[in-house]
Amino acid sequence: MGYIIENANILKEKKLSTSSLLIEGEHITAKKEHIHHNKLIKMNAESYIMTPSYVLLDTRIPLNAAFQEFRAYMVEKFLMKGCTTLFTYSSITYESELTEKIRETKTALISSPVDFLISVKIPLRLLTPSFIRKCKKERVPAIFIDVEDLDELNNMPWGWIKEALFPYNCPLVPLISNHLKKDAKRAMSKWKDIMENQKIPAILQEIKENQPLSISVLNKIGLYPQKASLLHGAEVSYNLFHKAEEIINVDEVELFHYHSDRLLVTVHKGKVVRAGEEVLFKPGYGEYVRVRTPSYFAL
């Protein structure tokens, strides 16, 4: 049987609004200002601020560590921070490695308590129509490009690359190499100009690790609005923060970084995984997320 969350103060990026949610199983089946249904259990959430549970990019997960170390890392970096989906990548040097590297990462995360999404990181030279077709077959949600030489960006056959990406259109994501960090602003400007002029599906800035992914990025990698949202049809994964005056006007990123002490409850696919300081670590509860279509939802 379903239930209703009433008077939910929902924070979406920087905007706070009040709604009621009808929950059935693992999904939100209605979102309205008021839901009138006398036969269902109702939970009054007016004392809390509700956010969708977070999706974080983390490329330093100890995949080969002993279980206790892995468990401690997942609890500290994800469950205690209100994150129920992790985004990571496998580093690929040769085209022939793609399928095996993704399989290895997937196997290493089989005990994950949170859902996971696996992309790939490659040198620019590996970005070829042939490699892109393999990524499409594997449903890779994003291709991280290690940008080491700005001149190489100008010499790429972007027309062929754009054609190969269509119609799946997984985005290209820049990673500025260490020796270019001093000139990162120019590097990102060059990247943005090429991606926009060539109309390549791409993220136009580096994605920060261990910070909630924005709606724009989530949409481009094919997660939004099924995950990290509290819209009709989305999964029931959310955080409840203690409502206080000092956090009424903050955005989701500020709430994540500076008010984690006020996080009281995390729900993942309808199940409570964190209540107060207690965490329910369920090995294998996390699922491998296979993206259907990036940028499907029009923002």
ZIZI-V320457 format. One record per backbone hydrogen bond with DSSP energy under -1.0 kcal/mol. NH is the residue of the N-H (numbers start at 0). CO is the residue of the C=O. If there is no record, write none. Layout:
nh: (NH | NH)
co: (CO | CO)
This chain:
nh: (2 | 3 | 4 | 5 | 7 | 9 | 9 | 10 | 11 | 13 | 14 | 16 | 18 | 19 | 20 | 21 | 22 | 23 | 26 | 27 | 28 | 29 | 31 | 39 | 42 | 44 | 47 | 48 | 49 | 50 | 52 | 53 | 55 | 57 | 62 | 64 | 69 | 70 | 71 | 72 | 73 | 74 | 75 | 76 | 77 | 78 | 79 | 81 | 82 | 83 | 84 | 85 | 86 | 87 | 89 | 91 | 96 | 97 | 100 | 101 | 102 | 103 | 104 | 105 | 106 | 107 | 108 | 109 | 111 | 114 | 115 | 116 | 118 | 119 | 120 | 121 | 125 | 126 | 127 | 131 | 132 | 133 | 134 | 135 | 136 | 137 | 139 | 142 | 143 | 144 | 145 | 146 | 146 | 157 | 160 | 161 | 162 | 163 | 164 | 165 | 168 | 171 | 172 | 174 | 176 | 179 | 180 | 182 | 183 | 186 | 187 | 188 | 189 | 190 | 191 | 192 | 193 | 194 | 195 | 196 | 197 | 199 | 202 | 209 | 212 | 217 | 218 | 219 | 220 | 221 | 222 | 223 | 226 | 232 | 233 | 234 | 235 | 236 | 237 | 238 | 239 | 240 | 241 | 242 | 246 | 247 | 251 | 254 | 255 | 256 | 257 | 258 | 261 | 262 | 263 | 264 | 265 | 266 | 267 | 269 | 270 | 272 | 273 | 274 | 275 | 277 | 279 | 284 | 285 | 288 | 294)
co: (22 | 40 | 20 | 42 | 18 | 7 | 16 | 49 | 14 | 11 | 11 | 9 | 7 | 31 | 4 | 29 | 2 | 26 | 23 | 233 | 21 | 21 | 19 | 36 | 3 | 5 | 44 | 240 | 8 | 238 | 236 | 81 | 84 | 86 | 60 | 61 | 65 | 66 | 67 | 68 | 69 | 70 | 71 | 72 | 73 | 73 | 74 | 78 | 77 | 53 | 53 | 114 | 55 | 116 | 118 | 120 | 93 | 94 | 96 | 97 | 98 | 99 | 100 | 101 | 102 | 103 | 104 | 106 | 108 | 83 | 286 | 85 | 87 | 141 | 89 | 143 | 122 | 123 | 125 | 127 | 128 | 129 | 130 | 131 | 132 | 133 | 134 | 170 | 119 | 172 | 121 | 144 | 174 | 155 | 156 | 157 | 158 | 159 | 160 | 161 | 164 | 200 | 142 | 144 | 146 | 176 | 177 | 179 | 180 | 182 | 183 | 184 | 185 | 186 | 187 | 188 | 189 | 190 | 191 | 192 | 193 | 194 | 171 | 56 | 54 | 213 | 214 | 215 | 216 | 218 | 217 | 217 | 222 | 27 | 230 | 225 | 25 | 234 | 266 | 50 | 264 | 48 | 261 | 46 | 243 | 244 | 12 | 250 | 251 | 252 | 253 | 254 | 258 | 259 | 239 | 239 | 273 | 237 | 270 | 235 | 267 | 265 | 265 | 277 | 263 | 274 | 272 | 281 | 111 | 115 | 218)
